């Protein structure tokens, strides 16, 4: 069981916390939760000038050619969902993509990183796709325009771009076909009934089925990336929602970044697993249940307020015996997806947040449960934090729980989220996470 030092409620109401997995020290000071939880909203939102179809940013449907070529798209015909891989450019307008998978034009870990450090080569399937795409006049035009846009963003002058040989430009395009940093882009920019510019289409605005397909499409991409690059040891999966959370566009999308290491935090947690295989129950689910921080549950996942985070954070854990998203059954994926969807719906579309996925690394022997953290980016670290390494979270864990629970009841009654168990309805079974079982 956690020592008192990890979670200590002082007589004045200050909650001192140390995250058991990262060691981050956090204080939640009474009164700071009264500060606004919504970032950068105008007092009187600007009325939306409705465009049909939507063309507000480069991720919108009429502007397919402003992103790199599609590795996949997911379409819907009535109630049937269909994935189309490696679509030819002249076929882009034949269907409307509910979700699109494309390479990131501005990679964090670049294709050159894999080439120069590992002698990585684009797999034959992607190489063939690239050659066919560039042999197509529409494809060549698309690629050339995207590369020129990328070069302008990298401060190349028009003269430099014009003088650059086509062969050199096309080398830049290799990452669009064989790179390991990808985007999963949703169709809508604003909600269907949007009235003003704050009515953005967020994860919580989706139906349960749409959110599940969003998750499953992302997981399929993860699996494909691991099979395309033997040197990948971990994939960072995250969603930056709104600009304060790092989003380039206020258009819903996830990112997947291939890495050749786990990172120090994952390494430390794997070490904890070696010493105590049940650590995620002991320090996570069991602790949350005993302190009334567990607030939502279904048969496949549970959600609770995390402690020791710099920002208000909700943690959603899979109960599955498997440790990687692509090893889960469809029912298990849907269970996690439904809880993540419910949290996004309860918090609304105007709170800037990061959604981060954690799971067992590709080459790890010890299993870590798949879990998703949703971090509200509503506070900015200041001098106090930098000088002390004590971070001020604007909400206590109980305040965050109490902000979400009434909304979950309301949304459940309205049929907008899954009919999950909420608050006192949760089973509170000991050791509910089954990842440690063989």
C-alpha positions in Angstrom: 0.0 0.0 0.0 1.2 3.5 -0.6 3.0 5.3 2.1 1.3 8.4 3.6 3.9 10.6 1.9 2.3 9.9 -1.5 -1.0 11.3 -0.7 -1.4 13.6 2.4 -4.4 15.9 3.0 -3.2 18.7 5.3 -5.5 20.3 7.9 -5.9 23.4 5.8 -7.0 21.4 2.8 -3.7 21.4 0.9 -3.2 18.0 -0.8 0.4 17.0 -1.1 1.0 14.2 -3.6 4.0 12.3 -5.0 3.3 10.3 -8.2 4.3 6.7 -7.3 5.4 6.0 -10.9 7.3 9.2 -11.8 8.3 10.7 -8.4 6.8 14.1 -9.4 5.9 16.1 -6.3 2.6 18.1 -6.5 0.6 20.3 -4.2 -3.0 21.2 -4.7 -3.7 24.4 -2.8 -7.3 25.2 -1.7 -9.0 27.9 -3.7 -7.0 27.6 -6.9 -9.7 25.4 -8.4 -12.0 28.5 -8.6 -9.8 29.9 -11.3 -11.2 29.5 -14.9 -10.7 26.0 -16.4 -11.2 27.1 -20.0 -8.3 28.5 -22.1 -8.4 31.6 -24.4 -12.1 31.8 -25.0 -13.6 35.1 -26.1 -16.3 36.5 -23.8 -18.5 36.7 -26.8 -17.5 34.0 -29.3 -17.3 35.0 -32.9 -20.3 33.7 -34.9 -19.3 30.9 -37.2 -19.3 31.5 -40.9 -20.6 28.1 -42.0 -18.8 26.5 -44.9 -20.2 23.4 -46.6 -18.2 21.4 -47.0 -15.8 22.4 -44.2 -12.6 24.0 -45.5 -11.3 25.8 -42.4 -7.8 24.2 -42.2 -5.5 21.9 -44.0 -7.0 18.9 -42.2 -10.5 19.5 -43.6 -12.0 17.2 -46.3 -11.9 19.5 -49.4 -8.2 20.1 -48.7 -6.9 16.5 -48.8 -4.0 17.5 -51.0 -2.6 19.9 -48.4 -1.4 16.9 -46.3 1.0 14.1 -47.4 -0.4 11.1 -49.2 -2.9 8.9 -47.4 -1.6 5.6 -46.1 -5.1 4.6 -45.2 -8.6 6.1 -44.9 -11.6 4.8 -43.1 -15.0 5.4 -44.8 -18.6 4.7 -43.8 -21.3 3.3 -46.1 -24.5 3.4 -44.1 -23.6 1.3 -41.1 -20.7 -0.4 -42.7 -17.1 0.7 -42.1 -14.4 0.1 -44.7 -10.7 0.8 -44.7 -9.0 1.8 -48.0 -5.2 1.5 -48.1 -2.8 3.4 -50.4 -5.5 5.3 -52.3 -4.5 6.7 -55.7 -4.6 10.5 -55.8 -7.3 10.7 -58.5 -9.6 8.6 -56.2 -9.4 11.0 -53.2 -12.7 12.7 -53.9 -14.6 9.4 -54.6 -15.3 8.9 -50.9 -15.4 11.0 -47.8 -12.9 9.9 -45.1 -14.2 9.6 -41.6 -10.5 9.2 -40.5 -7.3 9.5 -42.5 -3.8 8.2 -41.8 -1.0 10.4 -43.2 2.7 11.0 -42.6 3.5 14.1 -40.5 5.0 16.8 -42.7 7.2 17.9 -39.8 8.5 14.8 -38.1 9.8 14.7 -34.5 11.9 11.6 -35.2 12.8 11.8 -38.9 13.3 9.2 -41.6 16.9 10.4 -41.8 17.3 9.4 -38.1 16.4 5.8 -38.9 18.5 5.8 -42.1 21.7 7.3 -40.6 21.6 5.5 -37.3 20.3 2.1 -38.4 20.7 1.9 -42.2 16.9 1.6 -42.4 15.3 1.2 -45.8 11.8 1.9 -46.8 10.0 -1.5 -47.0 9.2 -2.8 -50.5 5.5 -2.2 -50.2 5.9 1.5 -49.3 8.7 1.9 -51.9 6.4 0.5 -54.6 3.6 2.8 -53.5 5.9 5.8 -53.6 7.1 4.9 -57.2 3.5 4.4 -58.4 2.3 7.7 -56.7 5.1 9.7 -58.3 4.5 8.1 -61.7 1.0 9.4 -61.6 0.8 13.1 -62.8 -1.8 13.9 -60.1 0.5 12.3 -57.5 3.6 14.1 -58.6 1.8 17.5 -58.5 0.5 16.7 -55.0 3.9 15.8 -53.7 5.6 18.8 -55.3 3.1 21.2 -53.8 3.4 19.6 -50.3 7.2 19.7 -50.4 7.3 23.3 -51.5 4.9 24.3 -48.7 7.2 22.4 -46.3 10.3 24.2 -47.6 8.6 27.6 -47.2 7.8 26.7 -43.6 11.4 25.9 -43.1 12.3 29.4 -44.2 13.5 28.5 -47.7 13.1 31.4 -50.2 11.1 31.2 -53.4 14.3 31.5 -55.3 15.9 28.6 -53.4 12.9 26.4 -53.9 12.8 27.2 -57.6 16.4 26.3 -58.1 16.2 23.0 -56.2 16.3 20.0 -58.6 13.1 17.9 -58.6 15.2 14.8 -57.6 16.3 16.6 -54.4 12.8 17.7 -53.6 11.5 14.1 -54.1 14.1 12.9 -51.6 12.2 15.0 -49.0 9.1 13.1 -49.9 10.5 9.7 -48.8 9.3 10.4 -45.2 5.7 10.8 -46.5 5.8 7.2 -47.6 8.1 5.4 -45.2 8.5 7.6 -42.1 7.5 6.7 -38.6 5.6 9.8 -37.5 2.0 9.7 -38.5 -1.3 11.6 -38.0 -4.8 10.1 -37.6 -7.1 12.9 -38.7 -10.8 13.1 -38.0 -13.3 14.3 -40.6 -15.0 17.2 -38.9 -13.6 20.6 -37.8 -16.7 22.0 -36.1 -19.7 20.2 -34.7 -22.6 19.5 -37.1 -24.8 22.1 -35.3 -22.0 24.7 -34.7 -23.1 28.3 -34.1 -19.8 30.0 -33.1 -16.1 29.4 -33.4 -16.0 27.6 -30.0 -18.1 24.8 -31.2 -15.2 22.6 -32.2 -15.5 18.9 -32.9 -13.8 17.1 -30.1 -13.5 13.4 -29.0 -16.4 13.8 -26.7 -18.6 15.0 -29.6 -18.3 11.6 -31.4 -20.8 8.8 -31.1 -19.6 5.7 -29.2 -19.1 3.9 -32.5 -17.1 6.7 -34.1 -14.8 7.0 -31.1 -14.2 3.2 -31.2 -13.4 3.4 -34.9 -11.0 6.3 -34.2 -9.2 4.2 -31.5 -9.2 1.0 -33.6 -7.9 2.8 -36.7 -5.1 4.3 -34.6 -4.2 0.9 -33.1 -4.1 -0.6 -36.6 -1.6 2.1 -37.6 0.5 1.3 -34.6 0.7 -2.4 -35.5 1.6 -1.5 -39.1 4.4 0.8 -38.1 5.9 -1.9 -35.8 5.9 -4.4 -38.7 7.5 -1.9 -41.1 10.5 -0.9 -39.0 12.4 -3.6 -37.1 14.3 -1.0 -35.0 11.2 0.4 -33.4 11.0 -0.3 -29.6 8.1 1.9 -28.6 5.5 4.1 -30.2 4.4 7.4 -28.6 0.7 7.8 -29.1 -0.9 11.1 -28.1 -3.6 13.7 -28.9 -3.0 17.4 -28.4 -6.3 19.2 -28.2 -6.3 23.0 -28.7 -3.3 25.2 -29.0 -2.4 25.4 -25.3 -1.8 21.7 -25.5 0.5 21.9 -28.5 -1.9 21.5 -31.4 -0.9 23.1 -34.7 -4.6 23.0 -35.8 -7.8 23.1 -33.7 -8.9 20.1 -35.8 -9.1 16.7 -34.0 -6.2 14.4 -34.7 -3.9 11.9 -33.0 -0.2 11.4 -33.5 2.0 8.3 -33.5 5.8 8.6 -33.3 8.1 5.6 -33.6 11.1 5.5 -31.2 14.1 3.4 -30.7 14.0 3.5 -26.9 11.4 3.4 -24.2 12.3 6.7 -22.4 13.4 7.0 -18.8 9.9 7.1 -17.3 8.9 3.8 -19.0 12.2 2.2 -18.1 11.7 3.2 -14.4 8.2 1.7 -14.4 9.4 -1.5 -16.0 11.9 -1.8 -13.2 9.1 -1.3 -10.7 7.2 -4.2 -12.4 10.2 -6.5 -12.0 10.2 -5.8 -8.2 6.4 -5.9 -7.9 4.3 -7.4 -10.8 1.1 -6.0 -9.1 2.4 -2.4 -8.8 -0.3 -1.0 -11.1 -3.0 -2.4 -8.9 -1.3 -1.5 -5.7 -0.3 2.1 -6.7 -3.1 2.7 -9.2 -6.5 1.0 -9.2 -6.5 -0.3 -5.5 -5.3 3.0 -4.2 -7.8 5.0 -6.2 -10.6 2.8 -5.0 -9.6 3.1 -1.3 -9.4 6.9 -1.6 -12.7 7.2 -3.5 -10.9 8.5 -6.6 -12.3 5.7 -8.9 -15.3 7.3 -10.6 -16.2 5.2 -13.7 -16.0 1.6 -14.8 -17.2 -1.0 -17.3 -16.4 -4.6 -17.7 -13.2 -3.9 -19.6 -11.7 -0.7 -18.1 -11.9 1.7 -15.2 -11.3 5.5 -14.8 -9.9 7.3 -11.8 -8.3 10.6 -10.9 -4.5 10.4 -10.9 -2.3 11.8 -8.2 1.1 13.6 -8.5 0.5 15.1 -11.9 1.4 18.7 -12.7 -2.0 19.2 -14.3 -5.5 17.8 -13.4 -5.3 14.2 -14.8 -7.7 11.4 -15.4 -6.3 7.9 -15.8 -8.2 5.2 -17.8 -6.9 1.6 -17.4 -7.6 -1.5 -19.4 -8.4 -4.6 -17.3 -7.1 -6.9 -20.0 -4.5 -9.6 -19.4 -2.7 -8.3 -22.5 -0.4 -5.3 -22.3 -0.4 -3.8 -25.8 -3.4 -2.1 -27.5 -3.1 -4.3 -30.7 -3.2 -7.5 -28.6 -6.6 -6.5 -27.2 -9.8 -8.0 -28.4 -12.3 -5.7 -30.2 -14.5 -5.8 -27.0 -11.6 -4.8 -24.8 -10.6 -1.9 -27.1 -14.2 -0.7 -27.2 -14.3 -0.8 -23.4 -11.3 1.5 -23.1 -12.6 3.7 -25.9 -16.0 4.1 -24.2 -14.4 5.3 -21.0 -12.0 7.7 -22.7 -15.0 9.0 -24.8 -17.0 9.5 -21.6 -14.3 11.6 -20.0 -13.9 13.8 -23.0 -17.6 14.3 -23.2 -17.9 15.2 -19.5 -15.1 17.7 -19.7 -16.4 19.3 -22.9 -14.6 20.6 -25.9 -13.2 23.8 -24.5 -10.7 22.5 -22.0 -7.3 22.1 -23.6 -5.8 18.7 -22.9 -3.3 16.0 -23.9 -4.4 12.4 -24.3 -1.4 10.1 -23.8 -1.2 6.3 -24.3 1.0 4.0 -22.2 1.4 0.3 -22.7 3.9 -2.6 -22.6 6.9 -1.8 -24.9 7.4 -3.9 -28.0 10.5 -5.7 -26.7 9.6 -5.7 -22.9 9.3 -9.0 -21.0 7.3 -7.5 -18.1 3.8 -6.5 -18.8 2.5 -3.0 -18.2 -1.3 -2.5 -18.6 -2.5 -0.3 -21.5 -3.7 3.0 -19.9 -4.6 6.4 -21.2 -3.9 9.7 -19.3 -6.0 12.8 -20.1 -4.2 15.8 -18.8 -6.0 19.2 -18.6 -3.6 22.0 -19.8 -5.1 24.6 -17.6 -2.1 25.8 -15.7 1.3 27.1 -16.6 4.4 26.3 -14.5 5.9 29.4 -13.0 9.0 30.4 -11.0 7.9 28.6 -7.9 7.8 25.3 -9.6 11.1 25.8 -11.4 12.9 26.7 -8.2 11.5 24.0 -5.9 10.4 21.1 -8.3 7.2 21.2 -6.4 4.4 21.7 -8.9 1.1 23.4 -8.2 -2.0 21.6 -9.5 -5.0 23.9 -9.6 -7.4 21.1 -8.5 -7.4 18.5 -5.8 -8.1 15.0 -6.9 -11.5 15.1 -5.1 -12.4 18.4 -6.8 -11.7 16.9 -10.2 -13.7 13.8 -9.4 -16.6 15.9 -8.2 -16.5 18.1 -11.4 -16.8 15.0 -13.6 -19.3 12.8 -11.9 -22.5 14.9 -12.2 -21.7 15.4 -15.9 -21.3 11.7 -16.4 -24.7 11.0 -14.8 -26.3 13.6 -17.0 -24.7 12.3 -20.2 -25.5 8.7 -19.4 -29.2 9.7 -18.8 -29.2 11.4 -22.2 -27.8 8.4 -23.9 -24.7 10.2 -25.1 -22.2 7.9 -23.4 -22.0 4.2 -22.5 -24.2 3.0 -19.7 -21.2 2.5 -17.5 -21.0 2.3 -13.7 -20.4 5.7 -12.2 -19.1 6.7 -8.7 -20.7 4.6 -6.0 -21.9 2.1 -8.6 -18.3 1.0 -9.3 -17.6 -2.5 -8.1 -14.3 -1.7 -6.3 -13.0 -5.2 -6.8 -9.4 -5.7 -5.4 -6.7 -6.1 -8.1 -9.1 -5.4 -11.0 -6.3 -5.0 -13.6 -5.4 -8.5 -14.9 -2.3 -7.7 -16.8 -0.1 -9.6 -14.4 -1.8 -12.9 -15.2 -0.2 -15.3 -17.6 
